[in-house]
Amino acid sequence: MQFDSSLPIWMQLVTEFSRRIVVGQWPAGARIPGVRALAAELGVNPNTIQRALSELEREGLCRSERTSGRFVTEDTDRIDRLRADLAEEAADDFIQHARGFGMGRSQAQQLLTERWKHHDHDSNGRPQTEGA
């Protein structure tokens, strides 16, 4: 993972861990890897991992079980809300960039439609399945 020096690392980890939850890399109810394992994987201080996981817990995305570790929430509605929130942020970023490039709504929509079609095919030109 590449870190952006303009944002605190723990905040970037919250975003990354949230992404892992919404894409199912860390499924609902699954045990989250330990702090030390995550620190080694990502090359950061365990305290930074701990801070990010504490924030996920505060946001209701995971829970701690004293002797068993941390687990992703089983509240799939909460995960769906997170997915929608992250998609909204991405859409807002796209709109801001498109406007910055002098594009209007119809141009941006056309570009998005074209790019969506492009991504509907894998690297070999075969159609992707829905949701892939």
The 8 nearest C-alpha neighbors of each residue, nearest first, counted from 0:
[[1, 2, 41, 42, 15, 40, 12, 11],
 [2, 0, 3, 41, 4, 11, 8, 42],
 [1, 3, 4, 0, 8, 11, 6, 5],
 [2, 4, 5, 6, 1, 8, 11, 7],
 [3, 5, 6, 2, 7, 8, 1, 11],
 [4, 6, 3, 7, 2, 8, 11, 10],
 [7, 5, 4, 3, 8, 10, 11, 2],
 [6, 8, 10, 9, 11, 5, 4, 3],
 [7, 9, 11, 10, 12, 6, 2, 47],
 [8, 10, 12, 51, 11, 47, 7, 13],
 [11, 9, 13, 12, 8, 7, 14, 51],
 [12, 10, 8, 14, 13, 9, 15, 7],
 [11, 13, 15, 9, 14, 10, 16, 51],
 [14, 12, 10, 51, 16, 11, 15, 17],
 [13, 15, 17, 11, 12, 16, 18, 10],
 [16, 14, 12, 18, 17, 13, 11, 19],
 [15, 17, 19, 13, 18, 14, 12, 20],
 [18, 16, 14, 20, 19, 15, 13, 21],
 [19, 17, 15, 21, 16, 20, 22, 14],
 [20, 18, 24, 16, 17, 22, 25, 21],
 [19, 21, 25, 17, 23, 18, 22, 26],
 [22, 20, 18, 23, 82, 19, 78, 17],
 [23, 21, 19, 20, 24, 18, 25, 26],
 [24, 22, 26, 25, 20, 21, 19, 27],
 [23, 25, 19, 22, 26, 20, 21, 18],
 [24, 26, 20, 23, 19, 29, 27, 31],
 [27, 25, 23, 29, 24, 20, 28, 71],
 [28, 26, 73, 71, 29, 72, 25, 75],
 [27, 29, 73, 71, 72, 70, 26, 30],
 [30, 28, 26, 70, 71, 27, 25, 31],
 [29, 31, 70, 69, 32, 71, 28, 68],
 [30, 32, 70, 69, 29, 33, 71, 25],
 [33, 31, 36, 37, 30, 34, 69, 68],
 [34, 32, 36, 35, 37, 31, 68, 69],
 [33, 35, 37, 36, 45, 38, 48, 49],
 [34, 36, 38, 37, 33, 45, 39, 48],
 [35, 37, 39, 33, 38, 34, 40, 32],
 [38, 36, 40, 34, 39, 35, 41, 33],
 [37, 39, 35, 43, 45, 41, 36, 40],
 [38, 40, 42, 36, 37, 41, 35, 43],
 [41, 39, 37, 38, 42, 36, 43, 35],
 [42, 40, 38, 39, 43, 37, 0, 36],
 [43, 41, 39, 38, 40, 44, 37, 0],
 [42, 44, 38, 41, 45, 47, 39, 48],
 [43, 45, 47, 46, 38, 48, 42, 39],
 [44, 46, 48, 38, 47, 34, 35, 49],
 [47, 45, 49, 44, 48, 50, 34, 43],
 [48, 46, 50, 45, 44, 49, 9, 51],
 [49, 47, 45, 51, 46, 50, 34, 52],
 [48, 50, 46, 52, 47, 51, 53, 45],
 [49, 51, 53, 47, 48, 52, 46, 54],
 [52, 50, 9, 54, 48, 13, 53, 49],
 [51, 53, 55, 49, 54, 50, 48, 56],
 [54, 52, 56, 50, 51, 55, 49, 57],
 [53, 55, 57, 51, 56, 52, 58, 50],
 [56, 54, 52, 58, 60, 57, 53, 61],
 [55, 57, 61, 53, 59, 54, 58, 60],
 [58, 56, 54, 55, 59, 53, 60, 61],
 [59, 57, 55, 56, 60, 54, 61, 53],
 [60, 58, 56, 57, 61, 55, 72, 62],
 [61, 59, 72, 55, 58, 56, 71, 62],
 [60, 62, 71, 72, 56, 70, 59, 55],
 [63, 61, 70, 69, 56, 72, 71, 64],
 [62, 64, 69, 68, 65, 70, 61, 56],
 [63, 65, 67, 68, 66, 69, 62, 70],
 [64, 66, 67, 63, 68, 69, 62, 70],
 [65, 67, 64, 68, 63, 69, 70, 33],
 [68, 66, 64, 65, 69, 63, 30, 70],
 [69, 67, 64, 63, 66, 65, 70, 30],
 [70, 68, 63, 31, 62, 30, 64, 61],
 [69, 71, 30, 31, 61, 29, 62, 28],
 [72, 70, 61, 28, 27, 29, 60, 73],
 [73, 71, 61, 60, 74, 28, 27, 70],
 [72, 74, 27, 28, 75, 71, 29, 61],
 [75, 73, 72, 77, 76, 78, 27, 60],
 [74, 76, 78, 77, 73, 79, 27, 72],
 [77, 75, 79, 78, 74, 80, 81, 73],
 [78, 76, 80, 75, 74, 79, 81, 60],
 [77, 79, 75, 81, 80, 76, 82, 21],
 [78, 80, 76, 82, 81, 77, 75, 83],
 [81, 79, 77, 83, 78, 82, 84, 76],
 [80, 82, 84, 78, 79, 83, 85, 77],
 [81, 83, 79, 85, 80, 84, 21, 86],
 [82, 84, 86, 80, 81, 85, 87, 79],
 [85, 83, 81, 87, 86, 82, 80, 88],
 [84, 86, 88, 82, 87, 83, 81, 89],
 [85, 87, 89, 83, 88, 84, 90, 82],
 [88, 86, 90, 84, 89, 85, 83, 91],
 [89, 87, 91, 85, 86, 90, 92, 84],
 [88, 90, 86, 92, 87, 91, 93, 85],
 [91, 89, 87, 93, 92, 88, 86, 94],
 [90, 92, 88, 94, 93, 89, 87, 95],
 [93, 91, 89, 95, 90, 94, 96, 88],
 [92, 94, 90, 96, 91, 95, 97, 89],
 [95, 93, 97, 91, 96, 92, 98, 90],
 [94, 96, 92, 98, 93, 97, 99, 91],
 [95, 97, 99, 93, 98, 94, 92, 100],
 [98, 96, 94, 100, 102, 99, 95, 93],
 [99, 97, 101, 102, 100, 95, 96, 94],
 [98, 100, 96, 97, 101, 95, 102, 94],
 [101, 99, 97, 98, 102, 96, 95, 103],
 [100, 102, 98, 99, 97, 103, 96, 106],
 [103, 101, 98, 97, 100, 106, 107, 104],
 [102, 104, 106, 105, 107, 98, 101, 97],
 [103, 105, 107, 106, 108, 102, 98, 94],
 [104, 106, 108, 107, 103, 109, 102, 110],
 [107, 105, 109, 103, 108, 104, 102, 110],
 [108, 106, 110, 104, 109, 105, 111, 103],
 [109, 107, 111, 105, 110, 106, 104, 112],
 [110, 108, 112, 106, 107, 111, 105, 113],
 [111, 109, 107, 113, 108, 112, 114, 106],
 [110, 112, 108, 114, 109, 113, 115, 107],
 [113, 111, 115, 109, 110, 114, 108, 116],
 [114, 112, 110, 116, 115, 111, 109, 117],
 [113, 115, 117, 111, 116, 112, 110, 118],
 [114, 116, 112, 118, 117, 113, 111, 119],
 [117, 115, 119, 113, 114, 118, 112, 120],
 [118, 116, 114, 115, 119, 120, 113, 112],
 [117, 119, 115, 120, 116, 114, 121, 127],
 [118, 120, 116, 127, 117, 126, 115, 121],
 [121, 119, 126, 127, 125, 124, 118, 117],
 [120, 122, 124, 123, 125, 127, 126, 119],
 [121, 123, 124, 120, 125, 118, 126, 127],
 [124, 122, 121, 125, 120, 126, 127, 119],
 [125, 123, 120, 121, 122, 126, 119, 127],
 [126, 124, 120, 121, 123, 127, 122, 119],
 [125, 127, 120, 119, 121, 124, 128, 118],
 [128, 126, 120, 119, 121, 131, 125, 129],
 [127, 129, 131, 130, 126, 119, 120, 125],
 [130, 128, 131, 127, 119, 126, 120, 118],
 [129, 131, 128, 127, 119, 22, 118, 126],
 [130, 129, 128, 127, 119, 118, 121, 120]]
